[in-house]
Amino acid sequence: MTALALATSACATVTRGNSEDVTFTSAPPGAKLETSIGLTCTTPCTLDIKRKQAFTAVFRHGRDSRTIRVHSRVAGAGIATGAGNVIIGGLIGVAVDASTGATLDHLPNPVHADFSRPQSQAQAAAEANARAITKASAKEHAETRKAAKPGRSPNS
């Protein structure tokens, strides 16, 4: 019975999971990536990382390197599911989601290293790139939802 209560009350844990795909890109592509949590790949690539796990990404291209810190923050979807927990699941759901990190997202994501910019600008450039992609995706999603509503034209 307790397991059933936990499973049905932790909305974000069920809908979002406790890990997230984090995408790594670079300009130019083909940089070797190593994270402070021991994961490696060659850009562009995507790694599944626990939502609660903050880390540092080091991109290497030839002799150059760019270091970008990736942290976790409460996501908009995480807030919505947290509110759902309060209404439906109560404190158990809130506690489960908080302990699993299901309400968190990584920032920046995608993580982009631009080797045409100096290291001193790497963090700000990566975060600006991620914000721009997130904003464009949200706008596209809103337009798609608006167009899908019956009886309304996409331009109304």
Secondary structure, 3 states (H helix, E strand, C coil): CHHHHHHHHCHHHHHHCCEEEEEEEEECCCCEEEECCCCEEECCEEEEEECCCCEEEEEEECCEEEEEEEEEEECHHHHHHHHHHHHHHHHHHHHHHHHHCCCEEEECCCEEEECCCCHHHHHHHHHHHHHHHHHHHHHHHHHHHHHHCCCCCCCC
